[in-house]
Amino acid sequence: MKQVCWVYVLKTMNTGSEKASGPRRAPASPLPSYGIDTYSMPLDEAWRTRRAVYEGTFRFEKADSPGGGARARTAVTFLEDLLVATFQGEAHAINRSADLIAAHPTPVLKVRIYHRGECLLVQGEAQTRMGVGAIHFIDHNRPHRQIGTEMEHSTLGLPYHAVGYDPMLHPAYFNIPLDSPRGRLLHVGLASLFDEVRTLDRGEAAGVAMAIKGLVRGVIAGGIGPEASDHNRHARTAAMKAFIDQNLAEPDLGIDMLLEKFGASRATVYRDFADDGGLKNFILSRRLHRAYRALSEAMPTRGAVLAVAEACGFETLAHFSRSFRAHFGERPSDVLGQWQTWTPHIERSDVGDQPTDMVLPTGSIAALRWSYDRFN
């Protein structure tokens, strides 16, 4: 009931209630958002900027369009462990190959609504046209190529475990027609989220994120759910992963807390996390990714690294620093405040006839690149 009510509230925020009370006030503490607009850039600079954003996640290919696919407006907003993205751009093609996935695995399900245009999704021998009239679900962690016309779409990115998606059981792509009961229900929630996300306050984020995850989880379970035995195992694992995400700040987070909370045997818990490199590795990875994002968003002030380490459950700064550098190849201080930094950065690129230097706003590029690559 709580989740359904949140969807209703989201919908009425930009319908009847807005008419009654007028435009909503700007949030006192808005959610972190980042974006680029290459329509106003010279063509070579637009190309280099788009490629800088996609680097490590997709191979960006030129297309038969006036700007070759370089012109685009894109923005992302972080909503707890969800990513809300909007895109408008020229025809272009992007390829998420197996080697890119191996280098930066990202267990994320993308839920997309097209407002105009269409895209050919190529997965091995299978080809599917994505466009208006349906809600599209794409596994970001399996190889695929997208060949699009001039288009505009909104996308929600969700970690697998947040919505009960299992790549071993569920298809790499599926869609739900907008004229179906489930499609209409999900579209109401998603459309409201896309409309309202930039006006949400940080204090509202947790409730809205929970409602949206519950809605998507229910829609997935209602149409592509696995067999009961597998479903029960996956539901238990997803619940444990959600519990871990909610308790990363607890230094004692581990097998004993899970045993007490879920009543499963020690062997069962270890088996459920075998595909994640083990329970200990999963918890460490989640803490490090949480820390990376927190450091990037933080202002570079004295004591900020220690505060993030403690907030993410690390007992000592030395352990945090060693683990962070081993995982990301950078020191925590290297990424501190990087999304707050807008100092021009000179980057070499060989796009075009001759290698050239270009100036990039490092804060925006770094945040967008991370959001495409490994947000979680």
N, C-alpha and C positions, 0 to 999 in steps of 0.2 A: 504493500500500500504506500509506503514511504517513497518508493521509487516512482510509482505511477503519479503520485502527487507532484513530485519534482518535475516530471515531464509536462504535466498540466501547467505548473507555474511558469516553466520556461516558455511554453507556448503563449500564455496570456501576457507575458511581459512585453511582447511586441504586437499584441492585438488589442483586445478590449481594454486592458488595464492601462496601456499607453495612451489610449484616447481619453481615458478618464483622468489620468494624473499628469499627462504630458511626458516629454522626453525624460529618460532616466538620467540621473545625475552621474557625472564622471566618478568612477570608483576612487576611494581614498587610497587604496593600495592595489593597483591594477596587476593583472597577471603578466609575467614576462612575455613579450612579443618581439619578433625580429622580422625584417623583411628587406627586399631589394626591388628596385624598379629599373630595368635595363632599357625601357623604351626611350628614356631621356639621354642615354649614353651614346657616344659614337659606336659604330658597329663593332670595331675590333675590341673595344673595351667591354661591350656587352657580351661578346663571345667569351672573353677571358673570365668575366665575372661569373657567367653561367657555369663554365667548366670548373671554376674554383669551388663553387657550391657543390657540384655533383661529384667532385674528385673523391675516389675511394668507395663510392656507392654505386654510381652508374657510369657507363661510358656514354658520353653525350655525342650524338651524331647530327651532322648538318642535314637540313631538309630543303625541299624545293619550295621555299617561301621567300618573301622579300628580304628578310633578315637572316635567312638560313636557319631560323629557329632560335636566334639569340635574344629576341625581344620577349620579355616576360615580366609579369608582376607576381611576386610570391611573398607570402607572409606566414609565419608560424606563431602559435601561442601555446605555451606549456600549461596544461591543466592537470596538476598532480602528476600521475604517471601516464597521462594521455597527451597526445599531440594533435592540435587542431590546425590544419593548413588550408590555405586558399591559393589557387593558381589561375592565372590568365596568361595566355601566351600564343605565340605562333606555332605553326606545324613544326614538329621536331620528332626525333627518335632517341630513346634511351635504352641501354642494355644493362641489365643486372646479371652478370655472368657468374658461373660457379666459382671462379677464382676470386672474384670480389666478395662473394658471400663467405668463402673460406677465410679470407683475410679479416673480414669484419662481420661475423654473423650477427643478425639482428632479428630475434624472434618476435616479430611484430605483425599483426593483422591490420591491413589498411581497409577502411570502409569508405567508399567514395560515391559521391553524387555528381553527375555531370549536369551543368546548366546549359551548355551548348557545345557543339562539336562532338567528336568521337575519337576513339583510340582502338587500334588493333593490338590485342594482347597475344603474344606468341610465347607458348610454353612447350618446348620440344616440338612435336608434330602438331600439337593442338593450336588452333587460332580462334579467338573469340573477339567479337566487336563489342566494345563497351561504349555506352552513350547514355543519352537521356532516356527516361522511362523505367529505370531500374536502379537499385542500390547494389553496388559492386563490392565484392569481398576479395582481396588479393593478399596472398601470403608473400610478405616482403622478403622472406628468408629462403625462397626457392627461385631458381633461375627463371628469368622472363625478360622479354623485350617488349617495349611499348612504342608503337608508331602512330602518332597522333596528328589530327588535323589542327587548325586553329581551334582553341578550346578554352573552356572555363569550367573549373570544377572545385569542389570542396572535399577534403579528405580528413578522416579521423584515424589516427594510428593508436592501436591498443596492444599492450603486451599479451602474448598468448594466454598466460595464466589468468589474466584479468577477466577474460570472457569465455574461458573453457574451450579454447581452440587448440586442437592437437594435430600437428602436421602428419603424424603417423596414422591418423584416423580420418581426418577431414581433407577435402580437395584443396588444391592450390588456388583454385578460383571457383567462385559460385556467385550467383546473383539472385536477388529477390525483386520481382516486378513491383513497381510502385502502385499498381492497381490491385494488388493482393491485400488481404487484411493485415498480414504481418508487415508488408511493405508500407502501407499507409501509417501504421502505428510507429514504425521505426523512423519514417520520414518526418513525422511531426517532431520527434525528439531531436533528430539530427539537424533539421532545418532551424529549429529554435536555438540549438547550441551554436551553430555557425553564425547565426544572426547576433547572438548575445555575448559570445565569449570575450569580446574586447571591452565589454562593459561590466564584466564580473569583477568583484572584489576578491582578494585572496581568501578572505574569510568564508566566502561562498563556494570556493573551489572544491573542497572535499565532498560536500553534499551533492553538487552537480556531477562531479566525476563518478561518484558511486551510483547515481541514478542512471547515467548513460551506460556505464559498464553493466549494470543489471539489465537494462533494456536490450543491449546487444547480446548479452549472454543468453537471455531468454529466447531471443529470435533464433540464435544459432542452435540451441538445444531443441527447439521446436521443429527444425527442418532437416538438419544434417547430423543429428546426434548419433554417436556410435552405439554398439551393442551394450546392453546393460552392465555386464561385468567390466568391460573396458571403461564404460562411462563412470562407474563408481570409483574405479581406481584413479581415473583422470580428475574427477571432481575432488577427490581427497587431496591429490597432489596440488591442484590449483588452489585449494583452500589453504594448504600449508604455505605455498609461495606467497599468497596474499597476506597471510599472517606474518611471514618474514618481512615483507615490505613495510608492514605497519609497525614493526618492532626493531628496525635496524639500529636504532639508537641504544638498544639494550646490550651492554657488553656481554651478558650471559646468554644471548640468543644462540641456540644450538639444539642438539638432539634432545636434551632433557626437557626443554621448554615445549618442543613439539610433542613429545611423548605425553606430557601432562595435559596439553591442550586437546590432542586429537585421539589419544587412547590407542594408537596403532603400535605394533611391536617395533623394536629397534631395527630388526631385519627388514621390515616392510618400509620404514622410512628411508633407510639407506638404499633399498631397491628403487623406490620412487624417484630418487635423485641421481640414479646411476647415469642417466643420459645427460645430466648437467655437470658431469665431472665430480659428483659427490656432493653431499650436503654442505660440507665446510667450504668447498670451492664456490658453490652457488651463493652462499651468504657473503663471502668475501667479494665476489664479483658485483653483487647488488650494492654492497656498501661503497665500493670504489666508484661505480657509475653514479650513485647518488652524490658522492663527494665531488666528482668531476663537475657535475652540473651546478652544485652549490658553490663551488669555488669560482666557476666561470661567471656566475651571476653576482657574486659578492663584490663589494667595493674593496679595493686593495689596501686594507688598513692593517695596522699592527695587531697581531693575535688572531687574524682571520683564519689562517690555516689550522691553528690549534682548535679554534671553535668548530670548524667544519669536521675535523677529525673526531672530536668528542661527540658531536651531533650524529655522526654516522657509526658510532659504536666502537671506535678504536680506543684501546686502553692507553696506548702511548703514541706520542707524535713520531717517534723513530719507526715503530712498526707501520704506521700509516704511510710515512714517506717512502719506506722501502717497498711496500706493497704497491703503492701508487706508481712509482717509477718502473717497477717490474711489469706492471700491467699496461701502462700507457706510453712508456718510454719518455716521460716528462716528469719533472718535479712538480709537486703541488704548487709551489710558488710560480712556476712557469705559466700555469693556466689561471692563476688567481686574477679575477677581474677582467679576463680577456673579452668577455662579451660586453663589458662596460667601456672598452677601449675603442675609440674611433680615430686614433692616430693613423694617418695615411701610411700604408705599407707598400713598399716596392716589391713586385713579384715578377720574375722572368716568365715569359710565355713564348711558345713557338707557333701560336695560332697566326695564320696569315703567311705572307711571303717571306718575311724576315723575323728572326727573334726580336722581341721588343720588351721594354719594361712597362709595367702598368702600375697604377696606384689603386689599392683596394682599401675600403673601410674595414679594418680587421675585425671589429666587434661583430658586425652583421654577418660577414662571411663565415667566421668561426662558428657562430651560433647556428646558422642555417646548415652548414656542412655537418655539424654534429647531429642536428635534428634529423637529417636524411640518413646519416650513417649508423648511429648507435644509440639513439635516445632510448632510455628505459629507466 
